[in-house]
């Protein structure tokens, strides 16, 4: 019997070429961090915001800047501090003596790629300034609504909660992030390669050499392709089952929202397309489950005392639910 020949329904040539160009642009400077880079690209293609968490010095900010530099779009950086006000992010109305009227002056949140550095350094009042813009891609100031240009993506970094001078992000804001990526320490080989590279080349010179490899129009085309990917009904139900299980799991005090189901489905489609497939598999869903769900659930106090993590509970849930085939 001859093997069945699979006919690709969607042409992914342009998308895969774009992904490879971004990987190469980032890989010129960042050593290792393969999974972090993959999820950063997936977040961009899935039209989602990303939270990067890790101890200081593991290249969180550098990774976000490189993603922004590889795209031919406007980039804005906001350094969150305890004294930062919402108007410092959104902008404010300024009185113009020439016209005797107030004119709105846009804040740094207006742009395509917004890097919010150390987002947990600012109190809840300032963090709440991002609620509307992250979800609805618009802000409302003095009764007027201003829409963001597409694409619009927030890349935020934060240090772990136990570090000095930080504030816990509200659950409502965490839920607006597609992924929370935990950036880990490099391996011995990766750190040695990084030191060798920095010894031979100046980082500033390398950053200046990074050129945009993807245009705004190309991003829109790639996103349209991902939306058209084929998904079997049983896989849609599989996503829903995983999310439902977080709400009834006895180890969890807070389960994931319906927004988490949408995030899991959309990001899994992005992962599938990045791997050259125009259809979804259970493995794509399993791959994105932890970065999509971990920041959206809260463990019960007794499970935290046992030393369990959100990732551990998600792994248990994946193990429990039958994988559709």
Secondary structure, DSSP 8 states (H G I E B T S, - for coil): --------SS--HHHHHHHHHHHHHHHTT--S-HHHHHHHHHHHHTT-EEEEE-STTSSHHHHHHHHHHTEES-EEEEE--TT--HHHHHEEEEEETTTTEEEEEE-TT-SSEEEEETGGGS-HHHHGGGHHHHHHSEEEETTEEEE--SS-EEEEEE--TTSTT-----HHHHTTEEEEEE-----HHHHHHHHHHHHHS-HHHHHHH----EEHHHHHHHHHHHHT-B--HHHHHHHHHHHHHHHH-TTEEE---HHHHHHHHHHHHHHHHHTT-SB--HHHHHHHHHHHHTTT-EE-HHHHHTT--HHHHHHHHHHHS----
